[in-house]
């Protein structure tokens, strides 16, 4: 069974977004969508959030490596 995260757990992973911003990012396809467990109960799959963070890090590292003067 996958590990599930509540919104407050996102904050614990240093994701500083508000609920409204998370909703906008989900709508834009730029943040993993939660699964609905019931009325008003959403949970994110921890591995999807970890993958999203890893993608952000990879994008940052690629941008830094492509700057002029970097080997």
Number of C-alpha atoms within 10 A of each C-alpha: 4 9 10 16 18 15 17 10 14 16 12 11 13 8 14 11 13 11 11 9 12 18 17 13 15 14 12 9 10 12 17 18 18 19 12 11 9 8 6 6 11 15 18 20 17 18 13 17 20 12 12 15 15 12 12 12 12 12 12 11 11 11 10 11 12 10 9 7 6 7 6
